[in-house]
Amino acid sequence: MTSNTVTDILKKAVIMEARGKALYAKVAEQTTSEGVKKIFNVMADEEQLHIEFLQKQLSHYHKTGKFDQNELDKASGDDSIANTILTDSVIKEISGAGFEAAAISAAIDMENKSIEVYSARAQEAVDPNEKELYDWLANWERGHHKLLIELNKQLTEQVWYDNNFWPF
């Protein structure tokens, strides 16, 4: 039975974030590239921040029937993922067909799903604070998505170049 109560949605969101954290932590653990390890550790840390944030919102909502605007305001200043730089050396350390590349592809799908869920919930929300919460989460996930898409694009181009797939 599917439920769309606010608490059910928040619980599902915690589970989605925990799955993302597990994936990112596993990639960081498995890779031999220090640059890739750093990127995925930052991503795992961000997912942990999402989990903690969502758990606080869930607890506050359960107690008061409202979202904690103070927590949202505090969290809005965090942009650590934006400070992670994709260098050429990191790109070269990742094989376009290797474990890290497969994990990046899976992570893109996970981020797409998170954006979809949060965006849909924001559209459905009647409470302006709830709408703001889900819009904010969707935007945070878009930052992750953008990073992963850029990394995947550079990997793809590297594979094309290495295999003479370019049409010119």
SELUMBA-423353 format. One record per atom (N, C-alpha, C, O, CB): residue number from 1; atom name; x negated, y, z. Coordinates in steps of 0.001 Angstrom, whole numbers, plus 500000, padded with zeros to 6 digits. Atoms other than C-alpha are relative to their C-alpha. Glycine has a CB too. Layout:
   num   atome        x        y        z
   NUM      CA        X        Y        Z
...
END
This chain:
   num   atome        x        y        z
     1       N   499164   498819   500000
     1      CA   500000   500000   500000
     1       C   499119   501244   500000
     1       O   498243   501384   500854
     1      CB   500951   499998   501212
     2       N   500780   498782   500104
     2      CA   498557   503337   498976
     2       C   500703   501115   500754
     2       O   501914   501301   500638
     2      CB   499779   500390   498528
     3       N   499443   498881   499254
     3      CA   499034   506306   501249
     3       C   499237   501261   499630
     3       O   498028   501218   499402
     3      CB   499941   499743   501530
     4       N   500636   498737   500350
     4      CA   498334   509938   500469
     4       C   500107   501020   501118
     4       O   500079   502223   500860
     4      CB   500611   500559   498741
     5       N   500001   499042   498912
     5      CA   498561   511456   503908
     5       C   498619   500637   500073
     5       O   497640   500075   499582
     5      CB   500383   499323   501349
     6       N   501273   499288   499889
     6      CA   495836   513964   504699
     6       C   498959   499127   500690
     6       O   497815   499059   500239
     6      CB   500183   501320   500770
     7       N   500977   500825   499289
     7      CA   494196   511599   507184
     7       C   499545   498819   499152
     7       O   498376   498439   499203
     7      CB   500586   499498   501316
     8       N   500395   501107   500880
     8      CA   494248   508728   504683
     8       C   499033   500474   498922
     8       O   498056   499791   498612
     8      CB   501238   499363   499350
     9       N   500891   499445   501020
     9      CA   492662   510922   502017
     9       C   498633   500281   500600
     9       O   497615   499967   499984
     9      CB   500593   501287   499393
    10       N   501290   499709   499355
    10      CA   489964   512075   504444
    10       C   499240   498712   500319
    10       O   498020   498664   500168
    10      CB   500217   500815   501292
    11       N   500656   501291   499725
    11      CA   489250   508464   505472
    11       C   499411   499416   498721
    11       O   498284   498919   498718
    11      CB   501003   498998   500628
    12       N   500501   500493   501290
    12      CA   488933   507450   501809
    12       C   498783   500809   499554
    12       O   497838   500261   498986
    12      CB   501110   500069   498923
    13       N   501126   499149   500379
    13      CA   486622   510407   501244
    13       C   498745   499613   500779
    13       O   497650   499596   500216
    13      CB   500339   501481   500239
    14       N   501146   500432   499192
    14      CA   484365   509280   504108
    14       C   499413   498717   499409
    14       O   498194   498569   499322
    14      CB   500419   499776   501487
    15       N   500470   501258   500598
    15      CA   484170   505826   502520
    15       C   499265   500267   498686
    15       O   498210   499681   498443
    15      CB   501188   499037   499759
    16       N   500673   499663   501266
    16      CA   483301   507307   499088
    16       C   498620   500583   500267
    16       O   497650   500228   499597
    16      CB   500847   501000   499180
    17       N   501283   499369   499691
    17      CA   480551   509412   500641
    17       C   499019   498973   500562
    17       O   497829   499018   500250
    17      CB   500193   501157   500999
    18       N   500869   501038   499435
    18      CA   479186   506434   502585
    18       C   499458   499089   498896
    18       O   498302   498669   498946
    18      CB   500768   499166   501051
    19       N   500465   500817   501129
    19      CA   479003   504407   499373
    19       C   498934   500732   499202
    19       O   497933   500138   498801
    19      CB   501174   499626   499083
    20       N   501011   499199   500691
    20      CA   477140   507229   497655
    20       C   498700   500034   500770
    20       O   497624   499876   500194
    20      CB   500500   501412   499778
    21       N   501197   499974   499158
    21      CA   474743   507498   500572
    21       C   499251   498666   499913
    21       O   498025   498643   499800
    21      CB   500377   500308   501467
    22       N   500636   501325   500069
    22      CA   474097   503742   500467
    22       C   499266   499817   498675
    22       O   498145   499311   498652
    22      CB   501052   498884   500179
    23       N   500639   500120   501306
    23      CA   473344   503843   496743
    23       C   498730   500844   499946
    23       O   497668   500352   499563
    23      CB   500970   500423   498884
    24       N   501150   499105   500075
    24      CA   471034   506848   496996
    24       C   498864   499538   500910
    24       O   497696   499600   500527
    24      CB   500415   501416   500367
    25       N   501027   500482   499073
    25      CA   469210   505447   500026
    25       C   499308   498756   499443
    25       O   498097   498599   499600
    25      CB   500619   499690   501377
    26       N   500578   501223   500565
    26      CA   468691   502106   498260
    26       C   499049   500328   498847
    26       O   497980   499730   498730
    26      CB   501116   499052   499513
    27       N   500885   499594   501095
    27      CA   467247   503787   495167
    27       C   498719   500589   500584
    27       O   497622   500261   500133
    27      CB   500703   501030   499063
    28       N   501182   499401   499370
    28      CA   464920   505841   497379
    28       C   499095   498935   500612
    28       O   497871   499040   500547
    28      CB   500422   501006   501077
    29       N   500760   501088   499386
    29      CA   463858   502676   499195
    29       C   499287   499141   498955
    29       O   498159   498701   499181
    29      CB   500924   499128   500843
    30       N   500519   500921   500998
    30      CA   463273   500657   496017
    30       C   498977   500606   499041
    30       O   498123   499892   498514
    30      CB   501125   499454   499219
    31       N   500857   499387   501004
    31      CA   461473   503178   493826
    31       C   498557   500106   500480
    31       O   498285   500205   501677
    31      CB   500527   501374   499632
    32       N   501418   499801   499685
    32      CA   457710   503461   493672
    32       C   499577   501446   499738
    32       O   498457   501838   500064
    32      CB   499126   499037   499176
    33       N   500287   498606   500328
    33      CA   457877   507070   492506
    33       C   500330   500906   501184
    33       O   501460   500918   501672
    33      CB   500794   500437   498753
    34       N   499766   499080   498882
    34      CA   457455   509647   495260
    34       C   500984   501104   499617
    34       O   501795   501516   500446
    34      CB   498676   500619   500465
    35       N   499078   498974   500448
    35      CA   459305   512259   493194
    35       C   501440   499517   499976
    35       O   502351   500211   500427
    35      CB   499605   500481   498637
    36       N   498668   500593   500053
    36      CA   462269   509979   492582
    36       C   500491   499725   501426
    36       O   501655   499958   501750
    36      CB   499991   498690   499156
    37       N   499657   500263   498600
    37      CA   462200   508946   496245
    37       C   500515   501274   500661
    37       O   501508   501244   501388
    37      CB   498777   499451   500772
    38       N   499596   498726   499405
    38      CA   462437   512619   497246
    38       C   501395   500412   499529
    38       O   502238   500798   500338
    38      CB   498982   501094   499653
    39       N   498698   499623   500546
    39      CA   465372   513326   494923
    39       C   501111   499170   500634
    39       O   502117   499717   501085
    39      CB   500014   499828   498474
    40       N   498942   500856   499484
    40      CA   467362   510329   496109
    40       C   500123   500065   501516
    40       O   501216   499859   502043
    40      CB   499758   498580   499575
    41       N   499878   499773   498561
    41      CA   466533   510899   499776
    41       C   500794   501276   500282
    41       O   501610   501313   501203
    41      CB   498607   500084   500652
    42       N   499221   498763   499845
    42      CA   467867   514453   499422
    42       C   501471   499723   499714
    42       O   502350   500191   500438
    42      CB   499467   501116   499056
    43       N   498613   500331   500338
    43      CA   470987   513084   497744
    43       C   500646   499191   501138
    43       O   501792   499450   501505
    43      CB   500058   499202   498664
    44       N   499468   500800   498883
    44      CA   471435   510497   500557
    44       C   500262   500891   501212
    44       O   501281   500745   501887
    44      CB   499016   498860   500378
    45       N   499819   499072   498873
    45      CA   470957   513235   503167
    45       C   501238   500871   499789
    45       O   501982   501137   500733
    45      CB   498748   500892   500176
    46       N   498820   499185   500302
    46      CA   473591   515360   501428
    46       C   501283   499193   500211
    46       O   502271   499712   500730
    46      CB   499935   500530   498550
    47       N   498820   500833   499784
    47      CA   476034   512460   501452
    47       C   500260   499833   501497
    47       O   501416   499798   501920
    47      CB   499823   498621   499324
    48       N   499832   500085   498549
    48      CA   475409   512104   505200
    48       C   500627   501282   500540
    48       O   501482   501229   501424
    48      CB   498646   499736   500689
    49       N   499373   498733   499607
    49      CA   476247   515794   505611
    49       C   501486   500005   499652
    49       O   502311   500488   500428
    49      CB   499294   501185   499315
    50       N   498589   500093   500403
    50      CA   479476   515170   503697
    50       C   500768   499121   500985
    50       O   501870   499470   501408
    50      CB   500126   499431   498557
    51       N   499351   500925   499064
    51      CA   480308   512229   505979
    51       C   500277   500704   501322
    51       O   501395   500666   501837
    51      CB   499123   498745   500232
    52       N   499847   499314   498715
    52      CA   479705   514264   509129
    52       C   501044   501116   499897
    52       O   501875   501281   500789
    52      CB   498645   500576   500469
    53       N   499049   498921   500215
    53      CA   481650   517211   507733
    53       C   501427   499456   499945
    53       O   502330   499980   500598
    53      CB   499665   500759   498707
    54       N   498668   500582   500148
    54      CA   484598   515025   506739
    54       C   500499   499396   501311
    54       O   501684   499493   501628
    54      CB   499989   498936   498908
    55       N   499600   500570   498718
    55      CA   484604   513233   510087
    55       C   500432   501098   500971
    55       O   501389   500922   501725
    55      CB   498853   499179   500603
    56       N   499603   498871   499149
    56      CA   484733   516581   511892
    56       C   501357   500537   499569
    56       O   502204   500837   500410
    56      CB   498942   501125   499949
    57       N   498714   499516   500494
    57      CA   487587   517723   509656
    57       C   501117   499017   500367
    57       O   502203   499428   500776
    57      CB   499947   500210   498470
    58       N   499015   501019   499668
    58      CA   489419   514440   510207
    58       C   500372   500072   501475
    58       O   501553   500039   501821
    58      CB   499468   498607   499653
    59       N   499764   499913   498558
    59      CA   489042   514695   513976
    59       C   500785   501260   500351
    59       O   501746   501207   501118
    59      CB   498668   499979   500762
    60       N   499326   498732   499722
    60      CA   490090   518348   514043
    60       C   501440   499961   499497
    60       O   502356   500420   500179
    60      CB   499240   501173   499352
    61       N   498655   500089   500573
    61      CA   493065   517673   511779
    61       C   500885   499079   500844
    61       O   502057   499370   501081
    61      CB   499934   499491   498542
    62       N   499253   500954   499182
    62      CA   494124   514702   513879
    62       C   500467   500653   501304
    62       O   501582   500405   501764
    62      CB   499136   498761   500304
    63       N   499674   499348   498724
    63      CA   494058   516842   517049
    63       C   500937   501191   499838
    63       O   501807   501413   500681
    63      CB   498733   500454   500683
    64       N   499301   498718   500111
    64      CA   495524   520087   515695
    64       C   500984   500085   498836
    64       O   501838   500971   498807
    64      CB   499001   501092   499867
    65       N   499169   499912   501198
    65      CA   497219   519344   512378
    65       C   499504   501046   499020
    65       O   500201   501401   498069
    65      CB   501421   500305   500382
    66       N   500601   498980   500867
    66      CA   494895   521910   510771
    66       C   498546   499644   499725
    66       O   497945   498832   500428
    66      CB   500101   501411   500646
    67       N   501409   500174   500312
    67      CA   491480   522004   509146
    67       C   499183   501014   500784
    67       O   499684   502073   501160
    67      CB   499745   500145   498483
    68       N   500887   499122   499245
    68      CA   488525   523565   510925
    68       C   499283   500930   499023
    68       O   498291   500546   498402
    68      CB   498975   499175   500842
    69       N   500564   499010   500919
    69      CA   487744   526688   508902
    69       C   498564   500356   500371
    69       O   497750   500631   499491
    69      CB   500862   501262   499989
    70       N   501367   499674   499567
    70      CA   484624   527367   510997
    70       C   498992   499009   499438
    70       O   497897   499398   499031
    70      CB   499912   500017   501530
    71       N   500891   501024   500557
    71      CA   483090   524073   509853
    71       C   499808   500202   498499
    71       O   498705   500035   497978
    71      CB   500560   498591   500277
    72       N   500082   499749   501433
    72      CA   483879   524882   506240
    72       C   499090   501196   499726
    72       O   498260   501151   498818
    72      CB   501403   500242   499410
    73       N   500847   498816   500162
    73      CA   482274   528313   506573
    73       C   498530   499682   500253
    73       O   497656   500147   499522
    73      CB   500459   501108   500942
    74       N   501387   500377   499688
    74      CA   479144   526819   508181
    74       C   499386   499163   498885
    74       O   498243   499387   498488
    74      CB   499942   499226   501322
    75       N   500509   500922   501015
    75      CA   478779   524103   505552
    75       C   499813   500673   498651
    75       O   498998   500225   497844
    75      CB   500936   498823   499852
    76       N   500065   499344   501306
    76      CA   479267   526497   502641
    76       C   498642   500610   499709
    76       O   498321   500859   498547
    76      CB   501049   501066   499911
    77       N   501312   499403   500217
    77      CA   475805   527949   503139
    77       C   498925   499008   499611
    77       O   497805   499419   499309
    77      CB   499576   500714   501219
    78       N   501001   501036   500259
    78      CA   474021   524638   502486
    78       C   499871   499747   498506
    78       O   500832   499344   497851
    78      CB   500366   498695   500730
    79       N   500217   500260   501426
    79      CA   472473   524365   499027
    79       C   498687   499257   499773
    79       O   497978   499520   498802
    79      CB   500003   501315   499207
    80       N   501291   500677   500077
    80      CA   469550   522015   499623
    80       C   499822   499219   498705
    80       O   498698   499094   498217
    80      CB   499840   499070   501174
    81       N   500142   500752   501247
    81      CA   470300   519958   496517
    81       C   499551   500914   498873
    81       O   498823   500484   497978
    81      CB   501321   499312   499629
    82       N   500382   499042   501039
    82      CA   469890   523074   494384
    82       C   498501   500300   500059
    82       O   497915   500746   499073
    82      CB   500809   501304   500147
    83       N   501427   499719   499843
    83      CA   466357   523415   495738
    83       C   499122   498832   499565
    83       O   497898   498956   499551
    83      CB   499700   500349   501439
    84       N   500758   501151   500477
    84      CA   465326   519967   494471
    84       C   499664   500221   498533
    84       O   500554   500414   497704
    84      CB   500796   498672   500199
    85       N   500439   499697   501363
    85      CA   463270   520462   491330
    85       C   499635   498717   499276
    85       O   498896   497879   499791
    85      CB   498800   500971   500010
    86       N   500345   501122   500859
    86      CA   463096   517924   488541
    86       C   498780   500390   499183
    86       O   498865   501234   498290
    86      CB   501194   499597   499077
    87       N   501219   499673   500723
    87      CA   459549   518041   487300
    87       C   499777   499004   498871
    87       O   500352   497916   498863
    87      CB   498792   500017   500950
    88       N   500338   500905   501102
    88      CA   458153   516523   484127
    88       C   499373   498718   500524
    88       O   499619   497639   499987
    88      CB   499048   500685   499011
    89       N   500660   501200   499474
    89      CA   456056   514155   486223
    89       C   501019   499032   500592
    89       O   500847   497818   500482
    89      CB   498958   500383   501063
    90       N   498957   500877   499468
    90      CA   459178   512826   487972
    90       C   500715   499298   498849
    90       O   500966   498094   498914
    90      CB   501011   500803   500863
    91       N   499317   500579   501156
    91      CA   460898   512280   484633
    91       C   499153   498885   499394
    91       O   499676   497826   499046
    91      CB   500299   501087   498942
    92       N   500887   500996   500599
    92      CA   457867   510400   483301
    92       C   499862   498759   500869
    92       O   499548   497680   500365
    92      CB   498632   500602   499751
    93       N   500121   501136   499090
    93      CA   457841   508165   486380
    93       C   501198   499058   499921
    93       O   501140   497928   500407
    93      CB   499835   500494   501418
    94       N   498789   500809   500080
    94      CA   461330   506883   485611
    94       C   500085   499389   498607
    94       O   499998   500089   497599
    94      CB   501269   500851   500316
    95       N   499777   500663   501281
    95      CA   461806   504322   482902
    95       C   501457   500190   499620
    95       O   502348   499998   500447
    95      CB   499627   498482   500065
    96       N   498643   499787   500477
    96      CA   464866   505100   480800
    96       C   500870   498763   500067
    96       O   502097   498867   500057
    96      CB   499966   500495   498608
    97       N   499238   501246   499942
    97      CA   465887   501457   480992
    97       C   499789   499286   501327
    97       O   500202   498137   501482
    97      CB   499607   499080   498844
    98       N   500336   500639   498741
    98      CA   464704   500766   484534
    98       C   501070   500142   501068
    98       O   502161   500662   500832
    98      CB   498730   500555   500509
    99       N   499114   499991   498845
    99      CA   466306   500433   487940
    99       C   500493   501403   500335
    99       O   501685   501613   500558
    99      CB   499293   499406   501197
   100       N   499624   498633   499646
   100      CA   466256   504154   488663
   100       C   500984   500590   498994
   100       O   501937   501271   499373
   100      CB   498757   500881   500089
   101       N   499102   499488   501027
   101      CA   467901   504990   485344
   101       C   501387   499377   500124
   101       O   502394   500062   499949
   101      CB   499425   499732   498610
   102       N   498710   500660   499793
   102      CA   470632   502417   485975
   102       C   500706   500586   501219
   102       O   501920   500787   501209
   102      CB   499813   498478   500170
   103       N   499421   499407   498788
   103      CA   471147   503863   489447
   103       C   500518   501410   499724
   103       O   501555   501809   500255
   103      CB   498957   500033   501133
   104       N   499553   498651   500364
   104      CA   471395   507368   487983
   104       C   501324   499923   499258
   104       O   502228   500719   499513
   104      CB   498939   500722   499134
   105       N   498755   500183   500736
   105      CA   474082   506164   485596
   105       C   501152   499644   500940
   105       O   502248   500190   500819
   105      CB   499831   498912   498938
   106       N   498974   500377   499020
   106      CA   476010   504526   488440
   106       C   500355   501189   500894
   106       O   501520   501396   501231
   106      CB   499516   498810   500862
   107       N   499771   498833   499149
   107      CA   475591   507649   490561
   107       C   500841   501055   499283
   107       O   501683   501704   499903
   107      CB   498664   500605   500439
   108       N   499190   499058   500789
   108      CA   477019   509817   487766
   108       C   501466   499575   500057
   108       O   502354   500406   500242
   108      CB   499503   500066   498515
   109       N   498630   500504   499924
   109      CA   480098   507592   487738
   109       C   500607   500239   501382
   109       O   501774   500616   501490
   109      CB   500034   498509   499666
   110       N   499504   499771   498645
   110      CA   480417   507843   491527
   110       C   500331   501472   500222
   110       O   501363   501802   500807
   110      CB   498971   499531   501030
   111       N   499755   498568   499836
   111      CA   480119   511623   491445
   111       C   501227   500429   499204
   111       O   502019   501245   499677
   111      CB   498770   500813   499561
   112       N   498797   499714   500795
   112      CA   482711   511792   488642
   112       C   501258   499616   500773
   112       O   502228   500373   500808
   112      CB   499954   499246   498651
   113       N   498842   500478   499237
   113      CA   485104   509762   490792
   113       C   500270   500933   501183
   113       O   501422   501273   501453
   113      CB   499765   498546   500499
   114       N   499819   499093   498861
   114      CA   484521   512008   493805
   114       C   500593   501330   499549
   114       O   501515   501849   500179
   114      CB   498661   500237   500716
   115       N   499485   498736   500533
   115      CA   485104   515145   491743
   115       C   501475   499841   499627
   115       O   502300   500705   499923
   115      CB   499171   500457   498765
   116       N   498621   500271   500414
   116      CA   488268   513613   490310
   116       C   500941   499921   501208
   116       O   502010   500531   501207
   116      CB   500065   498691   499198
   117       N   499165   500166   498807
   117      CA   489644   512623   493727
   117       C   500187   501341   500710
   117       O   501312   501712   501045
   117      CB   499373   498966   500963
   118       N   499904   498730   499279
   118      CA   488837   515959   495387
   118       C   500780   501044   499200
   118       O   501585   501787   499760
   118      CB   498602   500529   500324
   119       N   499290   499032   500844
   119      CA   490088   518022   492450
   119       C   501499   499709   499964
   119       O   502317   500624   500056
   119      CB   499429   499985   498574
   120       N   498584   500380   500024
   120      CA   493357   516075   492255
   120       C   500666   500344   501325
   120       O   501789   500847   501355
   120      CB   500156   498496   499702
   121       N   499429   499701   498690
   121      CA   493899   516445   495973
   121       C   500162   501515   500179
   121       O   501152   501970   500753
   121      CB   499111   499415   501124
   122       N   499899   498539   499913
   122      CA   493206   520187   495754
   122       C   501215   500492   499226
   122       O   501901   501413   499668
   122      CB   498716   500672   499463
   123       N   498837   499625   500813
   123      CA   495855   520445   493014
   123       C   501312   499687   500727
   123       O   502283   500436   500618
   123      CB   499963   499269   498646
   124       N   498791   500443   499308
   124      CA   498394   518585   495169
   124       C   500237   500728   501318
   124       O   501366   500794   501802
   124      CB   499924   498521   500256
   125       N   499913   499416   498654
   125      CA   497661   520439   498405
   125       C   500929   501206   500032
   125       O   500895   502066   499151
   125      CB   498611   500406   500491
   126       N   499108   498878   499764
   126      CA   500299   522808   499695
   126       C   499342   500978   500980
   126       O   499466   502195   500844
   126      CB   501368   499508   500543
   127       N   500702   499207   498996
   127      CA   498246   524022   502657
   127       C   498782   500659   499350
   127       O   497934   499959   498796
   127      CB   499574   499115   501216
   128       N   501138   499325   500644
   128      CA   495785   526687   501418
   128       C   498647   499583   500572
   128       O   497652   499556   499847
   128      CB   500153   501496   500133
   129       N   501261   500456   499409
   129      CA   493124   525488   503875
   129       C   499604   498624   499480
   129       O   498425   498341   499269
   129      CB   500111   499967   501522
   130       N   500282   501320   500560
   130      CA   493450   521941   502593
   130       C   499515   500141   498562
   130       O   498562   499477   498154
   130      CB   501254   499097   500064
   131       N   500421   499754   501382
   131      CA   493198   523189   499013
   131       C   498561   500500   499970
   131       O   497759   500029   499163
   131      CB   500937   501022   499316
   132       N   501366   499466   499937
   132      CA   490062   525162   499909
   132       C   498999   498905   500351
   132       O   497915   498845   499772
   132      CB   499914   501138   501028
   133       N   500872   501098   499593
   133      CA   488546   522110   501609
   133       C   499671   499103   498817
   133       O   498502   498806   498573
   133      CB   500653   499182   501116
   134       N   500234   500922   501105
   134      CA   488999   519858   498585
   134       C   499334   500678   498806
   134       O   498538   500053   498105
   134      CB   501304   499377   499566
   135       N   500711   499253   501047
   135      CA   487937   522540   496111
   135       C   498519   500101   500344
   135       O   497658   499919   499483
   135      CB   500607   501415   499822
   136       N   501385   499877   499534
   136      CA   484788   523051   498168
   136       C   499256   498679   499826
   136       O   498128   498658   499335
   136      CB   499961   500442   501478
   137       N   500631   501320   500155
   137      CA   484048   519306   498244
   137       C   499771   499663   498529
   137       O   498718   499137   498167
   137      CB   500867   498913   500656
   138       N   500153   500263   501438
   138      CA   484643   519006   494494
   138       C   498825   500794   499445
   138       O   498050   500273   498644
   138      CB   501299   500356   499232
   139       N   501113   499177   500474
   139      CA   482217   521866   493877
   139       C   498659   499467   500492
   139       O   497676   499491   499751
   139      CB   500182   501445   500453
   140       N   501239   500563   499468
   140      CA   479584   520296   496127
   140       C   499614   498774   499166
   140       O   498449   498601   498806
   140      CB   500160   499621   501512
   141       N   500269   501183   500821
   141      CA   479905   517051   494174
   141       C   499597   500387   498580
   141       O   498795   499693   497955
   141      CB   501230   499090   499963
   142       N   500407   499531   501332
   142      CA   479635   518997   490912
   142       C   498517   500350   499979
   142       O   497851   500159   498962
   142      CB   500836   501223   499576
   143       N   501438   499729   499918
   143      CA   476194   520125   492077
   143       C   499185   498724   499869
   143       O   498180   498690   499159
   143      CB   499663   500696   501315
   144       N   500667   501305   500129
   144      CA   475145   516502   492501
   144       C   500107   499492   498567
   144       O   499132   499027   497978
   144      CB   500614   498969   500981
   145       N   499745   500477   501356
   145      CA   476707   515616   489174
   145       C   499094   500715   498998
   145       O   498500   500077   498128
   145      CB   501479   500208   499625
   146       N   500835   499208   500906
   146      CA   474863   518426   487387
   146       C   498543   499543   500065
   146       O   497892   499388   499032
   146      CB   500101   501499   500344
   147       N   501371   500475   499824
   147      CA   471533   517281   488823
   147       C   499801   498646   499321
   147       O   498818   498439   498610
   147      CB   499655   499900   501494
   148       N   500107   501339   500578
   148      CA   472155   513683   487787
   148       C   500128   500019   498481
   148       O   499411   499295   497790
   148      CB   501061   499093   500592
   149       N   499836   499885   501452
   149      CA   473347   514632   484297
   149       C   498719   500535   499365
   149       O   498285   500038   498326
   149      CB   501196   500921   499656
   150       N   501249   499441   500531
   150      CA   470220   516726   483746
   150       C   498889   498961   500026
   150       O   498139   498826   499060
   150      CB   499577   501243   500802
   151       N   501000   501050   499891
   151      CA   468002   513915   484965
   151       C   500241   498928   498937
   151       O   499298   498489   498280
   151      CB   500019   499377   501409
   152       N   499661   501010   501014
   152      CA   469817   511415   482714
   152       C   499700   500505   498591
   152       O   499204   499751   497754
   152      CB   501483   499608   500109
   153       N   500271   499415   501326
   153      CA   469543   513768   479716
   153       C   498501   499963   499699
   153       O   498083   499580   498606
   153      CB   500525   501464   499926
   154       N   501448   499996   500212
   154      CA   465811   514133   480176
   154       C   499464   498590   499814
   154       O   498570   498369   498997
   154      CB   499293   500675   501170
   155       N   500414   501401   500170
   155      CA   465397   510364   480572
   155       C   500353   499486   498614
   155       O   499550   498814   497966
   155      CB   500653   499112   501066
   156       N   499545   500446   501320
   156      CA   467403   509724   477420
   156       C   499101   500560   498908
   156       O   498687   499840   497999
   156      CB   501459   500424   499755
   157       N   500872   499373   500996
   157      CA   465337   512189   475429
   157       C   498605   499379   500026
   157       O   497979   499208   498981
   157      CB   499909   501514   500245
   158       N   501322   500638   499892
   158      CA   462141   510598   476746
   158       C   500013   498631   499323
   158       O   499065   498278   498621
   158      CB   499580   499858   501487
   159       N   499880   501317   500640
   159      CA   463338   507142   475636
   159       C   500073   500168   498487
   159       O   499419   499431   497749
   159      CB   501253   499239   500523
   160       N   499900   499746   501440
   160      CA   464299   508524   472218
   160       C   498635   500353   499428
   160       O   498246   499845   498376
   160      CB   501007   501133   499714
   161       N   501321   499573   500459
   161      CA   460901   510156   471865
   161       C   499038   498806   499989
   161       O   498334   498576   499006
   161      CB   499447   501137   500904
   162       N   500912   501141   499884
   162      CA   459007   507072   473063
   162       C   500271   498930   498947
   162       O   499355   498213   498546
   162      CB   500108   499389   501385
   163       N   499627   501038   500956
   163      CA   460888   504850   470607
   163       C   500241   500510   498594
   163       O   500789   499807   497744
   163      CB   501216   499305   500475
   164       N   499840   499383   501310
   164      CA   460866   507224   467658
   164       C   501445   499963   499503
   164       O   501694   499690   498329
   164      CB   499103   499314   499001
   165       N   498581   499974   500371
   165      CA   464683   507488   467689
   165       C   500422   501339   499423
   165       O   501535   501473   498914
   165      CB   500859   499678   501201
   166       N   499644   498665   500489
   166      CA   464590   511148   466696
   166       C   500193   499939   498487
   166       O   499439   499254   497796
   166      CB   498904   501049   500376
   167       N   499714   500069   501431
   167      CA   466057   511716   463238
   167       C   499027   500805   499141
   167       O   499137   500771   497916
   167      CB   501395   500480   499746
   168       N   500918   499187   500797
   168      CA   463239   514039   462168
   168       C   498572   499580   500203
   168       O   497666   500162   499606
   168      CB   500151   501461   500338
END
